[in-house]
Amino acid sequence: SNSFCTLLGCCAMASADLIKLASASLSYAIVAGSGALKVPQLLKILGNHSAEGLSLPSLLLESLSYAISTSWGIARGLDFKDYGEGVIIAFQLVALVVLVAYYQRRLVSGLAIFTPIVALGIALSLRLIPQELHEMMLSVTTLISISSRLPQIYTNYKRKSTGQLAFLTFFLAFGGGAARILTTFLNVPWEKGKAMIMLQFVVAASLNFAVIAQMWLYKKKPVKKD
């Protein structure tokens, strides 16, 4: 009986260790994969010399969301695997915002809004802003995430087209967000904002899926030849 209980205990410990290993591996895979997240979109814009159909307000709000959430991981000392993709994506967003603003001839106004967002992210990361205020900002990032996708979703609906949006970028964002729900649940302590971070990823994954659905709905039908 004691041997059986010992065996069960060992199996439970092995299972727990296996889950932790799988979760850590998935987290590192997400961080590594994030390096390619915005690349298809950047290449599509550069290849077509056009940012048609992309919503600059959406990108600016997405940048604000990343500035708040990624700086939380840095300021609170979370493991890099639990927020690292945010840092990598933030750098890609810099290039994307500049390109979209340039091709839409709104570079000055775009940078006038984007520069304070970058400054905010740096200040939050360096803890120059009180934790209570940062926590308050983090609690509203879900609303910011919704706001960052709604202009794009509305633009797609109004145009009945997704323009130069890259399917792979949104597919990777959806998959990464879905995986982050699991890794956040397993890796991030409740006292370090697990509930707020999980809610943000749930909302982000859902909205990215909505854009993917629009790509399928508004895809160009092949021209029939006589």
Accessible surface in RSA format (square Angstrom, percent):
REM  Atomic radii and reference values for relative SASA: ProtOr
REM  Chains: A
REM  Algorithm: Lee & Richards
REM  Probe-radius: 1.40
REM  Slices: 20
REM RES _ NUM      All-atoms   Total-Side   Main-Chain    Non-polar    All polar
REM                ABS   REL    ABS   REL    ABS   REL    ABS   REL    ABS   REL
RES SER A   1   121.80 102.9  72.30  96.5  49.50 114.0  50.14 106.8  71.66 100.4
RES ASN A   2   126.80  87.4 122.51 118.4   4.29  10.3  32.01  77.0  94.79  91.6
RES SER A   3    91.26  77.1  79.80 106.5  11.47  26.4  45.30  96.5  45.96  64.4
RES PHE A   4   125.12  62.6 120.07  74.4   5.05  13.1 123.92  75.1   1.19   3.4
RES CYS A   5    77.95  59.0  68.72  76.6   9.23  21.7  25.71  65.1  52.24  56.3
RES THR A   6    86.61  61.6  77.17  78.2   9.43  22.5  61.65  82.8  24.96  37.7
RES LEU A   7   106.01  59.0 102.89  73.6   3.12   7.8 105.69  74.2   0.32   0.9
RES LEU A   8    96.93  54.0  93.04  66.6   3.88   9.8  93.32  65.5   3.61   9.7
RES GLY A   9    33.51  41.3   0.00   N/A  33.51  41.3  32.64  89.6   0.87   2.0
RES CYS A  10    71.68  54.2  65.22  72.7   6.46  15.2  22.46  56.9  49.22  53.1
RES CYS A  11    65.21  49.3  60.73  67.7   4.48  10.5  24.64  62.4  40.57  43.8
RES ALA A  12    62.75  57.7  49.76  76.8  12.99  29.5  57.67  81.2   5.08  13.5
RES MET A  13   132.84  68.8 128.81  85.3   4.02   9.6 101.72  86.5  31.11  41.2
RES ALA A  14    60.29  55.4  49.35  76.2  10.94  24.9  56.04  78.9   4.25  11.3
RES SER A  15    58.73  49.6  55.44  74.0   3.28   7.6  28.53  60.8  30.19  42.3
RES ALA A  16    46.34  42.6  40.96  63.2   5.38  12.2  45.29  63.8   1.05   2.8
RES ASP A  17    86.30  60.5  80.80  80.4   5.50  13.0  27.11  63.8  59.19  59.0
RES LEU A  18   118.82  66.2 115.87  82.9   2.95   7.4 118.50  83.2   0.32   0.9
RES ILE A  19    91.73  52.2  88.73  66.1   3.00   7.2  91.36  65.8   0.37   1.0
RES LYS A  20   144.28  70.4 139.12  85.4   5.16  12.3  86.85  78.2  57.43  61.2
RES LEU A  21   114.69  63.9 109.99  78.7   4.70  11.8 114.29  80.3   0.40   1.1
RES ALA A  22    58.90  54.2  48.08  74.2  10.82  24.6  54.65  77.0   4.24  11.2
RES SER A  23     2.71   2.3   0.00   0.0   2.71   6.2   2.32   4.9   0.39   0.5
RES ALA A  24    24.23  22.3  24.23  37.4   0.00   0.0  24.23  34.1   0.00   0.0
RES SER A  25    60.48  51.1  49.90  66.6  10.57  24.4  36.99  78.8  23.48  32.9
RES LEU A  26    60.50  33.7  56.50  40.4   4.00  10.1  59.93  42.1   0.57   1.5
RES SER A  27     0.00   0.0   0.00   0.0   0.00   0.0   0.00   0.0   0.00   0.0
RES TYR A  28   128.31  59.9 124.39  70.8   3.92  10.2  86.87  65.3  41.45  51.1
RES ALA A  29    58.72  54.0  42.54  65.6  16.18  36.8  50.94  71.7   7.77  20.6
RES ILE A  30    21.54  12.3  12.83   9.6   8.71  21.0  19.93  14.4   1.61   4.4
RES VAL A  31    13.82   9.1  13.82  12.5   0.00   0.0  13.82  12.0   0.00   0.0
RES ALA A  32    79.21  72.8  51.10  78.9  28.11  64.0  61.99  87.3  17.22  45.6
RES GLY A  33    41.12  50.7   0.00   N/A  41.12  50.7  37.01 101.6   4.11   9.2
RES SER A  34     8.02   6.8   2.46   3.3   5.56  12.8   7.36  15.7   0.66   0.9
RES GLY A  35    35.56  43.9   0.00   N/A  35.56  43.9  21.30  58.5  14.26  31.9
RES ALA A  36    50.23  46.2  48.92  75.5   1.31   3.0  49.57  69.8   0.66   1.7
RES LEU A  37    10.12   5.6  10.09   7.2   0.03   0.1  10.12   7.1   0.00   0.0
RES LYS A  38     6.56   3.2   6.56   4.0   0.00   0.0   0.08   0.1   6.48   6.9
RES VAL A  39    56.19  37.0  56.19  50.9   0.00   0.0  56.19  48.8   0.00   0.0
RES PRO A  40    26.88  19.6  18.64  17.0   8.24  30.0  23.48  19.4   3.40  21.2
RES GLN A  41     3.41   1.9   3.41   2.5   0.00   0.0   2.66   5.7   0.75   0.6
RES LEU A  42    24.79  13.8  24.79  17.7   0.00   0.0  24.79  17.4   0.00   0.0
RES LEU A  43   111.73  62.2 104.79  75.0   6.94  17.5 105.20  73.9   6.54  17.6
RES LYS A  44    75.94  37.0  66.99  41.1   8.95  21.3  46.18  41.6  29.76  31.7
RES ILE A  45     0.00   0.0   0.00   0.0   0.00   0.0   0.00   0.0   0.00   0.0
RES LEU A  46    83.78  46.7  78.26  56.0   5.52  13.9  78.58  55.2   5.20  14.0
RES GLY A  47    59.34  73.2   0.00   N/A  59.34  73.2  36.09  99.0  23.25  52.1
RES ASN A  48    77.42  53.4  55.51  53.6  21.91  52.8  12.21  29.4  65.21  63.0
RES HIS A  49   133.74  73.1 116.81  81.2  16.93  43.3  82.31  84.8  51.43  59.8
RES SER A  50    29.88  25.3  26.68  35.6   3.20   7.4  21.25  45.2   8.63  12.1
RES ALA A  51     3.29   3.0   0.00   0.0   3.29   7.5   0.20   0.3   3.10   8.2
RES GLU A  52    86.74  49.8  75.40  57.0  11.34  27.0  33.06  64.0  53.68  43.8
RES GLY A  53     9.52  11.7   0.00   N/A   9.52  11.7   3.21   8.8   6.31  14.1
RES LEU A  54    10.64   5.9   4.08   2.9   6.56  16.5   4.08   2.9   6.56  17.7
RES SER A  55     9.60   8.1   4.13   5.5   5.47  12.6   6.65  14.2   2.96   4.1
RES LEU A  56     5.60   3.1   5.60   4.0   0.00   0.0   5.60   3.9   0.00   0.0
RES PRO A  57    62.91  45.9  60.54  55.2   2.37   8.6  62.75  51.8   0.16   1.0
RES SER A  58     2.64   2.2   2.62   3.5   0.02   0.0   2.64   5.6   0.00   0.0
RES LEU A  59    14.67   8.2  14.66  10.5   0.01   0.0  14.67  10.3   0.00   0.0
RES LEU A  60    13.77   7.7  13.44   9.6   0.33   0.8  13.67   9.6   0.10   0.3
RES LEU A  61    53.66  29.9  53.26  38.1   0.40   1.0  53.65  37.7   0.01   0.0
RES GLU A  62    12.31   7.1  12.03   9.1   0.27   0.7   7.45  14.4   4.86   4.0
RES SER A  63     7.57   6.4   3.80   5.1   3.76   8.7   4.73  10.1   2.83   4.0
RES LEU A  64    41.63  23.2  41.63  29.8   0.00   0.0  41.63  29.2   0.00   0.0
RES SER A  65     6.43   5.4   6.43   8.6   0.00   0.0   3.00   6.4   3.44   4.8
RES TYR A  66    52.76  24.6  52.18  29.7   0.59   1.5  27.16  20.4  25.60  31.6
RES ALA A  67    15.46  14.2   5.33   8.2  10.13  23.0  14.49  20.4   0.97   2.6
RES ILE A  68     5.09   2.9   5.09   3.8   0.00   0.0   5.09   3.7   0.00   0.0
RES SER A  69    25.16  21.3  16.80  22.4   8.35  19.2  11.57  24.6  13.59  19.0
RES THR A  70    13.26   9.4  10.80  10.9   2.46   5.9  11.36  15.3   1.90   2.9
RES SER A  71     2.39   2.0   1.23   1.6   1.16   2.7   1.64   3.5   0.75   1.0
RES TRP A  72     4.95   2.0   4.95   2.4   0.00   0.0   4.95   2.6   0.00   0.0
RES GLY A  73     1.12   1.4   0.00   N/A   1.12   1.4   0.82   2.3   0.29   0.7
RES ILE A  74    72.45  41.2  57.87  43.1  14.58  35.1  58.87  42.4  13.58  36.9
RES ALA A  75     2.51   2.3   0.61   0.9   1.91   4.3   2.24   3.2   0.28   0.7
RES ARG A  76    35.00  14.7  25.44  13.0   9.56  22.8   9.96  13.6  25.04  15.2
RES GLY A  77    53.67  66.2   0.00   N/A  53.67  66.2  31.67  86.9  22.00  49.3
RES LEU A  78    18.46  10.3   7.47   5.3  10.99  27.6   9.68   6.8   8.78  23.6
RES ASP A  79    84.80  59.4  76.64  76.3   8.16  19.3  15.53  36.6  69.26  69.1
RES PHE A  80   102.38  51.2  94.61  58.6   7.77  20.2  94.61  57.4   7.77  22.2
RES LYS A  81    28.20  13.8  27.13  16.6   1.07   2.5  18.99  17.1   9.21   9.8
RES ASP A  82    17.25  12.1   6.57   6.5  10.68  25.3   0.94   2.2  16.31  16.3
RES TYR A  83    36.02  16.8  31.41  17.9   4.61  12.0  12.89   9.7  23.13  28.5
RES GLY A  84     0.00   0.0   0.00   N/A   0.00   0.0   0.00   0.0   0.00   0.0
RES GLU A  85    14.39   8.3  14.39  10.9   0.00   0.0   9.17  17.7   5.22   4.3
RES GLY A  86     4.80   5.9   0.00   N/A   4.80   5.9   4.73  13.0   0.07   0.2
RES VAL A  87    38.38  25.3  36.89  33.4   1.49   3.6  38.34  33.3   0.04   0.1
RES ILE A  88    53.36  30.4  51.08  38.1   2.28   5.5  52.98  38.2   0.38   1.0
RES ILE A  89     6.63   3.8   6.63   4.9   0.00   0.0   6.63   4.8   0.00   0.0
RES ALA A  90    35.71  32.8  32.76  50.6   2.95   6.7  33.82  47.6   1.88   5.0
RES PHE A  91   148.81  74.4 140.00  86.7   8.80  22.9 140.76  85.3   8.05  23.0
RES GLN A  92    20.28  11.3  17.00  12.4   3.28   7.8  19.95  42.5   0.34   0.3
RES LEU A  93     1.64   0.9   1.64   1.2   0.00   0.0   1.64   1.2   0.00   0.0
RES VAL A  94    59.99  39.5  59.99  54.3   0.00   0.0  59.99  52.1   0.00   0.0
RES ALA A  95    44.09  40.5  35.98  55.5   8.12  18.5  43.31  61.0   0.79   2.1
RES LEU A  96     2.86   1.6   2.86   2.0   0.00   0.0   2.86   2.0   0.00   0.0
RES VAL A  97     0.09   0.1   0.09   0.1   0.00   0.0   0.09   0.1   0.00   0.0
RES VAL A  98    55.78  36.7  55.78  50.5   0.00   0.0  55.78  48.5   0.00   0.0
RES LEU A  99    32.02  17.8  31.97  22.9   0.05   0.1  32.02  22.5   0.00   0.0
RES VAL A 100     0.00   0.0   0.00   0.0   0.00   0.0   0.00   0.0   0.00   0.0
RES ALA A 101     0.00   0.0   0.00   0.0   0.00   0.0   0.00   0.0   0.00   0.0
RES TYR A 102   128.98  60.2 122.61  69.8   6.37  16.6  74.44  55.9  54.54  67.2
RES TYR A 103    62.23  29.1  34.95  19.9  27.28  71.0  23.93  18.0  38.30  47.2
RES GLN A 104    47.56  26.6  26.31  19.2  21.25  50.6  25.67  54.6  21.89  16.6
RES ARG A 105   223.80  94.0 191.12  97.4  32.69  77.8  69.85  95.5 153.95  93.3
RES ARG A 106    99.08  41.6  93.98  47.9   5.10  12.1  45.05  61.6  54.03  32.7
RES LEU A 107    62.09  34.6  59.12  42.3   2.97   7.5  59.12  41.5   2.97   8.0
RES VAL A 108   130.20  85.7 123.76 112.0   6.44  15.5 126.92 110.3   3.29   8.9
RES SER A 109    61.21  51.7  54.20  72.3   7.02  16.2  50.60 107.7  10.62  14.9
RES GLY A 110     1.12   1.4   0.00   N/A   1.12   1.4   1.12   3.1   0.00   0.0
RES LEU A 111    65.42  36.4  64.67  46.3   0.75   1.9  64.96  45.6   0.47   1.3
RES ALA A 112    67.30  61.9  41.61  64.2  25.69  58.4  53.83  75.8  13.47  35.7
RES ILE A 113    94.77  53.9  89.67  66.8   5.10  12.3  93.39  67.3   1.38   3.7
RES PHE A 114    11.65   5.8  11.65   7.2   0.00   0.0  11.65   7.1   0.00   0.0
RES THR A 115    84.57  60.1  82.07  83.2   2.50   6.0  66.80  89.7  17.76  26.9
RES PRO A 116    76.38  55.7  66.73  60.8   9.65  35.1  71.86  59.3   4.51  28.1
RES ILE A 117    18.72  10.7  17.37  12.9   1.35   3.2  18.66  13.4   0.06   0.2
RES VAL A 118    60.33  39.7  53.83  48.7   6.50  15.7  59.35  51.6   0.99   2.7
RES ALA A 119    57.19  52.6  48.11  74.2   9.09  20.7  52.72  74.2   4.48  11.9
RES LEU A 120    42.10  23.4  37.44  26.8   4.66  11.7  41.64  29.2   0.46   1.2
RES GLY A 121    10.42  12.8   0.00   N/A  10.42  12.8  10.30  28.3   0.11   0.3
RES ILE A 122    99.05  56.4  95.81  71.4   3.23   7.8  98.53  71.0   0.52   1.4
RES ALA A 123    20.04  18.4  19.33  29.8   0.71   1.6  19.86  28.0   0.18   0.5
RES LEU A 124     1.16   0.6   0.05   0.0   1.11   2.8   0.26   0.2   0.90   2.4
RES SER A 125    25.36  21.4  17.53  23.4   7.83  18.0  11.03  23.5  14.33  20.1
RES LEU A 126   114.40  63.7  93.91  67.2  20.49  51.5  98.18  69.0  16.22  43.6
RES ARG A 127   150.29  63.1 126.67  64.6  23.62  56.2  44.70  61.1 105.60  64.0
RES LEU A 128   127.79  71.2  95.80  68.5  31.99  80.4  99.91  70.2  27.88  75.0
RES ILE A 129    35.09  20.0  29.68  22.1   5.41  13.0  29.98  21.6   5.11  13.9
RES PRO A 130    84.21  61.4  71.25  65.0  12.96  47.1  83.34  68.8   0.88   5.5
RES GLN A 131    83.66  46.8  75.12  54.9   8.53  20.3  16.56  35.2  67.10  50.9
RES GLU A 132   128.69  73.9 122.44  92.6   6.25  14.9  69.04 133.5  59.65  48.7
RES LEU A 133    74.40  41.4  72.55  51.9   1.85   4.6  73.60  51.7   0.80   2.2
RES HIS A 134     2.70   1.5   2.70   1.9   0.00   0.0   0.32   0.3   2.38   2.8
RES GLU A 135    75.29  43.2  74.95  56.7   0.33   0.8  14.61  28.3  60.68  49.5
RES MET A 136   121.47  62.9 115.17  76.2   6.30  15.0  88.03  74.8  33.45  44.3
RES MET A 137    38.76  20.1  37.26  24.7   1.50   3.6  38.10  32.4   0.66   0.9
RES LEU A 138     2.19   1.2   0.98   0.7   1.21   3.0   0.98   0.7   1.21   3.3
RES SER A 139    58.19  49.2  36.21  48.3  21.98  50.6  28.31  60.3  29.88  41.9
RES VAL A 140    61.53  40.5  61.45  55.6   0.07   0.2  61.53  53.5   0.00   0.0
RES THR A 141     0.42   0.3   0.42   0.4   0.00   0.0   0.00   0.0   0.42   0.6
RES THR A 142    16.32  11.6  16.32  16.5   0.00   0.0  13.54  18.2   2.79   4.2
RES LEU A 143   114.14  63.6 113.12  80.9   1.02   2.6 113.32  79.6   0.82   2.2
RES ILE A 144    22.09  12.6  20.76  15.5   1.33   3.2  22.06  15.9   0.03   0.1
RES SER A 145     7.89   6.7   6.70   8.9   1.18   2.7   4.26   9.1   3.63   5.1
RES ILE A 146    55.98  31.9  55.98  41.7   0.00   0.0  55.98  40.3   0.00   0.0
RES SER A 147    45.79  38.7  42.59  56.8   3.21   7.4  16.49  35.1  29.31  41.1
RES SER A 148     4.93   4.2   4.93   6.6   0.00   0.0   0.00   0.0   4.93   6.9
RES ARG A 149    21.12   8.9  21.12  10.8   0.00   0.0   4.89   6.7  16.23   9.8
RES LEU A 150    90.54  50.4  88.85  63.6   1.69   4.2  89.20  62.6   1.35   3.6
RES PRO A 151    40.23  29.3  31.53  28.7   8.70  31.6  39.45  32.6   0.79   4.9
RES GLN A 152     6.84   3.8   6.84   5.0   0.00   0.0   1.42   3.0   5.42   4.1
RES ILE A 153    32.19  18.3  32.19  24.0   0.00   0.0  32.19  23.2   0.00   0.0
RES TYR A 154   130.46  60.9 127.33  72.4   3.13   8.1  96.12  72.2  34.34  42.3
RES THR A 155    36.71  26.1  34.82  35.3   1.88   4.5  19.61  26.3  17.09  25.8
RES ASN A 156     0.28   0.2   0.28   0.3   0.00   0.0   0.00   0.0   0.28   0.3
RES TYR A 157   123.00  57.4 123.00  70.0   0.00   0.0  76.64  57.6  46.36  57.1
RES LYS A 158   146.92  71.7 121.58  74.6  25.34  60.3  72.97  65.7  73.95  78.8
RES ARG A 159   100.86  42.3  74.34  37.9  26.52  63.2  35.39  48.4  65.47  39.7
RES LYS A 160   114.69  56.0 101.22  62.1  13.47  32.1  84.11  75.7  30.59  32.6
RES SER A 161    29.86  25.2  29.21  39.0   0.65   1.5  20.03  42.7   9.83  13.8
RES THR A 162    19.36  13.8  17.41  17.6   1.95   4.7   0.00   0.0  19.36  29.3
RES GLY A 163    25.08  30.9   0.00   N/A  25.08  30.9   7.31  20.1  17.77  39.8
RES GLN A 164    28.46  15.9  28.46  20.8   0.00   0.0   0.00   0.0  28.46  21.6
RES LEU A 165     8.03   4.5   3.31   2.4   4.72  11.9   3.31   2.3   4.72  12.7
RES ALA A 166     7.24   6.7   5.40   8.3   1.83   4.2   7.24  10.2   0.00   0.0
RES PHE A 167   108.08  54.1 102.89  63.7   5.20  13.5 102.89  62.4   5.20  14.9
RES LEU A 168    88.99  49.6  86.63  62.0   2.36   5.9  86.63  60.8   2.36   6.4
RES THR A 169     3.99   2.8   3.99   4.0   0.00   0.0   3.99   5.4   0.00   0.0
RES PHE A 170    12.85   6.4  12.85   8.0   0.01   0.0  12.85   7.8   0.00   0.0
RES PHE A 171   100.52  50.3 100.35  62.2   0.16   0.4 100.35  60.8   0.16   0.5
RES LEU A 172    63.19  35.2  55.69  39.8   7.50  18.8  57.26  40.2   5.93  16.0
RES ALA A 173    16.72  15.4   8.34  12.9   8.39  19.1  12.56  17.7   4.16  11.0
RES PHE A 174    63.48  31.8  63.48  39.3   0.00   0.0  63.48  38.5   0.00   0.0
RES GLY A 175    34.47  42.5   0.00   N/A  34.47  42.5  28.98  79.5   5.49  12.3
RES GLY A 176    22.10  27.3   0.00   N/A  22.10  27.3  19.68  54.0   2.42   5.4
RES GLY A 177     8.33  10.3   0.00   N/A   8.33  10.3   6.27  17.2   2.06   4.6
RES ALA A 178    44.17  40.6  34.42  53.1   9.76  22.2  34.78  49.0   9.39  24.9
RES ALA A 179    22.28  20.5  14.46  22.3   7.81  17.8  21.78  30.7   0.50   1.3
RES ARG A 180     2.80   1.2   2.80   1.4   0.00   0.0   1.93   2.6   0.87   0.5
RES ILE A 181    44.75  25.5  44.72  33.3   0.03   0.1  44.72  32.2   0.03   0.1
RES LEU A 182    92.35  51.4  88.80  63.5   3.55   8.9  92.07  64.7   0.28   0.8
RES THR A 183     0.10   0.1   0.00   0.0   0.10   0.2   0.10   0.1   0.00   0.0
RES THR A 184     3.73   2.7   2.53   2.6   1.20   2.9   1.20   1.6   2.53   3.8
RES PHE A 185    99.73  49.9  97.05  60.1   2.68   7.0  97.05  58.8   2.68   7.7
RES LEU A 186    73.30  40.8  39.97  28.6  33.33  83.8  42.33  29.7  30.97  83.3
RES ASN A 187    40.34  27.8  13.89  13.4  26.46  63.7   6.96  16.8  33.38  32.3
RES VAL A 188     3.99   2.6   1.85   1.7   2.14   5.2   3.00   2.6   0.99   2.7
RES PRO A 189    51.65  37.6  41.06  37.4  10.59  38.5  51.33  42.4   0.32   2.0
RES TRP A 190   156.93  63.0 141.80  68.6  15.13  35.5 119.89  63.9  37.04  60.1
RES GLU A 191   146.32  84.0 106.23  80.4  40.10  95.5  67.24 130.1  79.08  64.6
RES LYS A 192    70.09  34.2  69.73  42.8   0.36   0.9  35.92  32.3  34.17  36.4
RES GLY A 193     8.22  10.1   0.00   N/A   8.22  10.1   6.83  18.7   1.40   3.1
RES LYS A 194    19.06   9.3  19.06  11.7   0.00   0.0   0.00   0.0  19.06  20.3
RES ALA A 195    58.30  53.6  49.17  75.9   9.13  20.8  53.17  74.9   5.12  13.6
RES MET A 196    50.16  26.0  46.22  30.6   3.95   9.4  41.36  35.2   8.80  11.7
RES ILE A 197    20.23  11.5  20.19  15.0   0.04   0.1  20.23  14.6   0.00   0.0
RES MET A 198    40.44  20.9  40.44  26.8   0.00   0.0  37.28  31.7   3.16   4.2
RES LEU A 199    95.92  53.4  92.43  66.1   3.48   8.8  95.35  67.0   0.57   1.5
RES GLN A 200    16.58   9.3  16.58  12.1   0.00   0.0   2.13   4.5  14.45  11.0
RES PHE A 201    40.92  20.5  40.92  25.3   0.00   0.0  40.92  24.8   0.00   0.0
RES VAL A 202    63.65  41.9  62.65  56.7   1.00   2.4  62.98  54.7   0.67   1.8
RES VAL A 203    23.57  15.5  21.36  19.3   2.21   5.3  23.57  20.5   0.00   0.0
RES ALA A 204    27.72  25.5  25.57  39.5   2.15   4.9  27.60  38.9   0.12   0.3
RES ALA A 205     6.80   6.3   6.73  10.4   0.08   0.2   6.77   9.5   0.03   0.1
RES SER A 206    64.50  54.5  52.03  69.4  12.47  28.7  36.39  77.5  28.11  39.4
RES LEU A 207    24.47  13.6  24.39  17.4   0.08   0.2  24.47  17.2   0.00   0.0
RES ASN A 208     8.79   6.1   8.79   8.5   0.00   0.0   0.00   0.0   8.79   8.5
RES PHE A 209   111.87  56.0 111.87  69.3   0.00   0.0 111.87  67.8   0.00   0.0
RES ALA A 210    34.52  31.7  28.39  43.8   6.13  13.9  33.32  46.9   1.21   3.2
RES VAL A 211     0.00   0.0   0.00   0.0   0.00   0.0   0.00   0.0   0.00   0.0
RES ILE A 212    24.31  13.8  23.71  17.7   0.61   1.5  23.71  17.1   0.61   1.6
RES ALA A 213    44.45  40.9  37.04  57.2   7.41  16.9  43.60  61.4   0.85   2.2
RES GLN A 214    18.75  10.5  18.36  13.4   0.39   0.9  12.14  25.8   6.62   5.0
RES MET A 215    20.24  10.5  14.80   9.8   5.43  12.9  13.38  11.4   6.85   9.1
RES TRP A 216   170.22  68.3 162.05  78.4   8.17  19.2 148.89  79.4  21.34  34.6
RES LEU A 217   113.69  63.3  90.66  64.9  23.02  57.9  91.87  64.5  21.82  58.7
RES TYR A 218    34.72  16.2  18.29  10.4  16.43  42.7  17.13  12.9  17.59  21.7
RES LYS A 219   126.62  61.8 109.88  67.4  16.74  39.9  77.36  69.6  49.25  52.5
RES LYS A 220   192.17  93.8 163.94 100.6  28.23  67.2 112.60 101.4  79.57  84.8
RES LYS A 221   180.20  87.9 158.92  97.5  21.28  50.7 102.32  92.1  77.88  83.0
RES PRO A 222   121.35  88.4 100.46  91.6  20.88  75.9 112.59  93.0   8.76  54.4
RES VAL A 223   137.55  90.5 114.24 103.4  23.31  56.2 119.40 103.7  18.16  49.2
RES LYS A 224   193.70  94.5 169.60 104.1  24.09  57.4 118.44 106.6  75.25  80.2
RES LYS A 225   198.21  96.7 163.61 100.4  34.60  82.4 110.77  99.7  87.44  93.1
RES ASP A 226   193.81 135.8 119.86 119.3  73.95 174.9  72.61 170.9 121.20 120.9
END  Absolute sums over single chains surface
CHAIN  1 A    12493.3      10715.1       1778.2       9092.9       3400.4
END  Absolute sums over all chains
TOTAL         12493.3      10715.1       1778.2       9092.9       3400.4
